Amino acid sequence: MTQFLIYLGFALAAYSVVANDVIQTLGTFLTSNKKRPWWVLWIFAGSIMGIVLVYGWFVNGGDVSFSRLIGDAKDGYGFDNPKYPVPNPFEWWYVLPPLVLLIITRFGIPVSTTFLVLTFFAPKNLGDMLVKSLVGYAVAFAAAVIFYLIIAKLFEKHFMEDDLHKSPKKKLWWTIAQWCATAFLWSQWLMQDFANIYVYLPRQLSVTELLVSMGVLIGLLGYIFYQRGGAIQKIVKSKRNTSDIRSATIIDLLFGIILYYFKEVNSIPMSTTWVFLGLLAGREYALNIRLDKEKFSKKVHRVVMFDLGKVTLGLLVSVGLVAAIHYLKAF
């Protein structure tokens, strides 16, 4: 029964995390490549997922979370004393976080899987994750504002006025650039968020566990691509000019650089959802100021605050669920 619950938890986490979070990294990619067959995009993204997974397993001695679950050795953590240990005994309520996430995802709410899943396994680490995530939102917002204030008129306005389809050669180069930027961003996101999925499995995977879990993940990714992103995709589509392959390339590259920076800072897990929405918010404000010549359009402000409100709701749901389950466990 215990093994069944562990595998069920992993399967639910795999689907719910990918369904909820994949749109952060691949949303602009899906939108700007909407005319391509879904399976072509799936093979591309699935190949990168497999490479990152095998690479992490090989260089980290079986740990595919890139130390997010193990913790830093300098702080006394390791395989024998992980920061996020596998519960023993493994009770049925540990399956609830991805199940709740799966339900929330159907409504298109961008909940942070990091808060909802990892907090369940180690509530004491919530503070560190929250601080890093809030800093991530602020850094992404500020970086996007500064960056797009500089390039809005030089590039974004040109993208809106120039039909890329009239220049096949230029379109080919931008297509190559976008796929490279997407590959970089996707790999950085996977290194951050594998922890939210593999928290259910042993901290050191066997070859069999690696291959089976990889097959499950790539298969579920294919289903998400078949659905073209699902409900969360609406958040990306609501932002200005994200369907243009050139704009999508810049968004992906900037997001990837920010995730790479925070990955190198320390091994504390963080909410990539908050970083992603901070980036989109900063971009919207900057484009509004530079292209519409308005300091803060009410419409833009309303959209940004609505997105922020949804992730805040997700945080409250996460913390509330953790608190409720731990309260019930006492009886």
C-alpha positions as CSV (number, residue, x, y, z in Angstrom):
1,M,0.0,0.0,0.0
2,T,2.9,2.4,0.9
3,Q,4.6,1.8,-2.5
4,F,1.3,2.4,-4.3
5,L,0.8,5.7,-2.5
6,I,4.3,6.8,-3.3
7,Y,3.9,6.0,-7.0
8,L,0.5,7.6,-7.1
9,G,1.9,10.7,-5.5
10,F,4.7,10.9,-8.1
11,A,2.3,10.4,-11.0
12,L,-0.1,13.1,-9.7
13,A,2.8,15.4,-9.0
14,A,4.3,14.8,-12.4
15,Y,1.0,15.6,-14.2
16,S,-0.1,18.5,-12.0
17,V,3.3,20.2,-11.9
18,V,3.9,19.9,-15.6
19,A,0.3,21.0,-16.5
20,N,0.5,24.0,-14.1
21,D,4.1,25.2,-14.6
22,V,5.1,24.2,-18.1
23,I,3.3,27.2,-19.5
24,Q,5.7,29.5,-17.7
25,T,8.6,28.3,-19.9
26,L,6.8,26.9,-23.0
27,G,3.8,29.2,-23.1
28,T,5.3,31.7,-25.5
29,F,6.8,28.8,-27.5
30,L,3.4,27.2,-27.9
31,T,1.7,30.4,-28.8
32,S,4.3,31.5,-31.4
33,N,4.4,28.0,-32.9
34,K,0.7,27.3,-32.9
35,K,0.7,26.3,-36.6
36,R,3.3,23.5,-36.1
37,P,2.1,20.0,-35.3
38,W,2.0,19.4,-31.5
39,W,4.1,16.3,-31.7
40,V,7.0,18.2,-33.3
41,L,7.1,20.6,-30.3
42,W,6.7,17.7,-27.9
43,I,9.7,15.8,-29.3
44,F,11.8,18.9,-29.0
45,A,10.8,19.6,-25.4
46,G,10.8,15.9,-24.4
47,S,14.3,15.5,-25.7
48,I,15.6,18.3,-23.6
49,M,13.8,17.0,-20.6
50,G,15.4,13.6,-21.0
51,I,18.8,15.1,-21.4
52,V,18.6,17.3,-18.3
53,L,17.2,14.4,-16.3
54,V,20.0,12.0,-17.3
55,Y,22.6,14.7,-16.8
56,G,21.4,15.6,-13.3
57,W,21.3,11.9,-12.3
58,F,24.8,11.3,-13.7
59,V,26.7,14.3,-12.2
60,N,24.8,14.4,-8.9
61,G,25.2,10.7,-8.0
62,G,21.5,9.8,-8.6
63,D,20.0,13.1,-7.4
64,V,17.9,14.6,-10.2
65,S,16.7,17.6,-8.1
66,F,20.1,19.4,-8.5
67,S,20.4,19.6,-4.7
68,R,17.0,21.2,-4.2
69,L,15.8,18.3,-2.1
70,I,19.2,17.3,-0.7
71,G,20.3,20.7,0.5
72,D,23.8,22.3,0.7
73,A,26.5,20.1,2.2
74,K,28.0,23.2,4.0
75,D,24.8,23.3,6.0
76,G,25.1,19.7,7.1
77,Y,22.7,18.2,4.6
78,G,23.4,15.2,2.4
79,F,21.9,11.9,1.1
80,D,21.8,10.6,4.7
81,N,20.3,13.8,6.0
82,P,18.3,15.5,3.2
83,K,16.6,18.8,3.7
84,Y,13.4,17.3,2.3
85,P,13.4,13.7,3.5
86,V,11.0,11.0,2.2
87,P,8.3,10.6,4.9
88,N,8.5,7.4,6.9
89,P,5.8,6.1,7.2
90,F,4.4,7.5,4.0
91,E,0.7,8.3,4.8
92,W,-2.2,8.9,2.4
93,W,-2.4,12.6,3.0
94,Y,0.9,13.2,1.2
95,V,-0.9,12.5,-2.0
96,L,-3.3,15.5,-1.4
97,P,-1.0,18.4,-2.6
98,P,-0.7,17.3,-6.2
99,L,-4.4,16.2,-6.3
100,V,-5.4,19.7,-5.1
101,L,-3.0,21.2,-7.6
102,L,-4.6,19.1,-10.4
103,I,-8.0,20.5,-9.5
104,I,-6.9,24.1,-9.3
105,T,-5.0,23.8,-12.6
106,R,-8.3,23.0,-14.4
107,F,-9.5,26.5,-13.5
108,G,-6.4,28.2,-14.9
109,I,-5.0,29.5,-11.6
110,P,-1.2,29.7,-11.6
111,V,-0.5,28.2,-8.2
112,S,3.1,27.8,-7.1
113,T,3.8,24.1,-7.0
114,T,6.9,24.7,-4.9
115,F,4.8,26.1,-2.0
116,L,2.0,23.6,-2.4
117,V,4.1,20.4,-2.7
118,L,7.4,21.0,-1.0
119,T,5.9,22.7,2.1
120,F,4.0,19.6,2.8
121,F,7.2,17.6,3.2
122,A,9.1,20.2,5.3
123,P,6.9,23.1,6.6
124,K,9.9,24.6,8.4
125,N,11.5,25.5,5.0
126,L,8.5,27.6,3.9
127,G,10.1,30.9,5.1
128,D,13.2,30.5,3.0
129,M,11.3,29.5,-0.1
130,L,8.9,32.4,0.3
131,V,11.6,35.0,0.7
132,K,13.5,33.7,-2.3
133,S,10.4,33.7,-4.4
134,L,9.3,37.2,-3.5
135,V,12.8,38.4,-4.2
136,G,12.6,36.5,-7.5
137,Y,9.3,38.4,-8.4
138,A,10.9,41.8,-7.5
139,V,14.1,41.1,-9.5
140,A,12.2,39.8,-12.5
141,F,9.8,42.8,-12.4
142,A,12.6,45.3,-12.1
143,A,14.7,43.6,-14.8
144,A,11.8,43.5,-17.2
145,V,10.9,47.2,-16.6
146,I,14.4,48.4,-17.2
147,F,15.0,46.1,-20.2
148,Y,11.8,46.8,-22.0
149,L,12.0,50.6,-21.4
150,I,15.2,50.4,-23.3
151,I,14.2,48.1,-26.2
152,A,10.4,48.8,-26.5
153,K,10.7,51.4,-29.3
154,L,13.7,49.9,-30.9
155,F,12.4,46.3,-31.1
156,E,8.9,45.7,-29.8
157,K,7.3,48.5,-31.8
158,H,9.1,47.3,-34.9
159,F,7.9,43.7,-34.2
160,M,4.3,44.9,-34.1
161,E,4.6,46.8,-37.4
162,D,6.8,44.4,-39.3
163,D,5.2,41.3,-40.9
164,L,7.9,38.6,-40.4
165,H,6.1,36.3,-42.9
166,K,7.2,38.6,-45.7
167,S,10.8,37.8,-45.1
168,P,11.3,33.9,-45.1
169,K,15.1,34.2,-44.4
170,K,14.6,36.5,-41.4
171,K,11.8,34.3,-40.1
172,L,14.1,31.3,-40.3
173,W,16.8,33.0,-38.2
174,W,14.3,34.1,-35.6
175,T,12.8,30.6,-35.5
176,I,16.3,29.1,-34.8
177,A,16.9,31.8,-32.1
178,Q,13.6,31.1,-30.4
179,W,14.2,27.4,-30.3
180,C,17.6,27.9,-28.8
181,A,16.3,30.4,-26.2
182,T,13.5,28.0,-25.4
183,A,15.9,25.1,-24.9
184,F,18.0,27.2,-22.5
185,L,15.0,28.4,-20.5
186,W,13.4,24.9,-20.4
187,S,16.5,23.4,-19.0
188,Q,16.9,26.0,-16.3
189,W,13.2,25.6,-15.3
190,L,13.6,21.8,-15.1
191,M,16.6,22.1,-12.8
192,Q,14.5,24.3,-10.5
193,D,11.2,22.3,-10.6
194,F,12.3,18.6,-10.8
195,A,12.3,18.8,-7.0
196,N,8.5,19.4,-6.9
197,I,8.0,16.1,-8.8
198,Y,10.8,13.9,-7.5
199,V,10.1,14.7,-3.8
200,Y,8.0,11.5,-3.8
201,L,10.8,9.2,-4.9
202,P,14.1,8.2,-3.3
203,R,16.7,11.0,-3.2
204,Q,19.1,8.7,-5.1
205,L,17.4,7.0,-8.0
206,S,18.3,3.7,-9.4
207,V,18.6,3.3,-13.2
208,T,15.2,1.6,-13.3
209,E,13.6,4.5,-11.3
210,L,15.2,7.0,-13.6
211,L,14.1,5.4,-16.8
212,V,10.5,4.7,-15.7
213,S,10.0,8.2,-14.2
214,M,11.5,9.8,-17.3
215,G,9.0,7.8,-19.5
216,V,6.1,9.0,-17.3
217,L,7.2,12.6,-17.5
218,I,7.7,12.7,-21.2
219,G,4.4,10.9,-21.8
220,L,2.5,13.4,-19.7
221,L,4.3,16.3,-21.4
222,G,3.0,15.0,-24.7
223,Y,-0.5,15.1,-23.4
224,I,-0.1,18.7,-22.3
225,F,1.3,19.6,-25.7
226,Y,-1.6,17.8,-27.4
227,Q,-3.9,20.1,-25.3
228,R,-1.8,23.1,-26.4
229,G,-1.2,24.2,-22.8
230,G,-4.6,24.1,-21.3
231,A,-6.3,26.8,-19.2
232,I,-3.0,28.4,-17.9
233,Q,-2.1,29.3,-21.5
234,K,-4.7,32.1,-21.4
235,I,-2.3,34.1,-19.1
236,V,0.3,34.2,-21.8
237,K,-2.1,35.0,-24.6
238,S,-3.5,37.9,-22.7
239,K,-0.1,39.7,-22.8
240,R,0.8,42.0,-25.6
241,N,2.4,40.6,-28.8
242,T,3.5,37.3,-27.1
243,S,2.5,35.4,-30.3
244,D,5.2,37.1,-32.2
245,I,8.2,34.7,-32.4
246,R,10.6,37.6,-31.9
247,S,9.0,38.9,-28.7
248,A,8.7,35.3,-27.4
249,T,12.4,34.7,-28.0
250,I,13.3,37.8,-25.9
251,I,10.9,36.8,-23.1
252,D,12.3,33.3,-23.0
253,L,15.9,34.4,-23.0
254,L,15.4,37.0,-20.2
255,F,13.4,34.5,-18.1
256,G,16.1,31.8,-18.6
257,I,18.9,34.2,-17.5
258,I,17.0,35.1,-14.3
259,L,16.3,31.5,-13.4
260,Y,20.0,30.6,-14.1
261,Y,21.0,33.4,-11.7
262,F,18.8,32.2,-8.9
263,K,19.8,28.6,-9.5
264,E,23.4,29.6,-8.9
265,V,22.7,31.7,-5.8
266,N,21.8,28.7,-3.6
267,S,19.9,25.4,-3.6
268,I,16.8,26.8,-1.8
269,P,13.7,25.9,-4.0
270,M,11.8,28.9,-5.3
271,S,8.5,29.6,-7.1
272,T,9.3,30.0,-10.8
273,T,5.6,31.0,-11.1
274,W,6.3,34.2,-9.2
275,V,9.4,34.9,-11.2
276,F,7.5,34.4,-14.5
277,L,4.6,36.6,-13.5
278,G,7.0,39.3,-12.3
279,L,8.7,39.3,-15.7
280,L,5.4,39.6,-17.6
281,A,4.2,42.3,-15.2
282,G,7.3,44.4,-15.7
283,R,7.1,43.9,-19.4
284,E,3.5,45.1,-19.6
285,Y,4.2,48.2,-17.6
286,A,7.3,49.1,-19.6
287,L,5.5,48.6,-23.0
288,N,2.6,50.7,-21.7
289,I,4.9,53.5,-20.8
290,R,7.0,53.5,-23.9
291,L,4.4,52.7,-26.6
292,D,1.2,54.1,-25.1
293,K,2.9,57.0,-23.4
294,E,0.9,56.3,-20.2
295,K,2.5,55.9,-16.8
296,F,0.1,53.3,-15.5
297,S,-2.9,52.3,-17.7
298,K,-5.8,51.1,-15.6
299,K,-6.3,48.1,-17.9
300,V,-2.6,47.0,-17.6
301,H,-2.7,47.6,-13.9
302,R,-5.9,45.5,-13.5
303,V,-4.4,42.6,-15.5
304,V,-1.2,42.6,-13.5
305,M,-2.9,42.8,-10.2
306,F,-5.3,40.1,-11.2
307,D,-2.4,37.7,-12.0
308,L,-0.7,38.6,-8.8
309,G,-3.9,38.0,-6.9
310,K,-4.3,34.6,-8.3
311,V,-0.8,33.4,-7.3
312,T,-1.3,35.0,-3.9
313,L,-4.5,33.0,-3.6
314,G,-2.5,29.9,-4.6
315,L,0.0,30.7,-1.8
316,L,-2.8,31.0,0.8
317,V,-4.4,27.7,-0.4
318,S,-1.0,26.0,-0.2
319,V,-0.3,27.2,3.4
320,G,-3.9,26.6,4.5
321,L,-3.9,23.1,3.2
322,V,-0.6,22.3,4.9
323,A,-1.8,23.7,8.1
324,A,-5.1,21.8,7.9
325,I,-3.5,18.5,7.2
326,H,-1.0,18.8,10.0
327,Y,-3.8,19.8,12.3
328,L,-5.8,16.7,11.4
329,K,-2.8,14.5,11.7
330,A,-2.8,15.3,15.5
331,F,-6.1,13.4,15.9
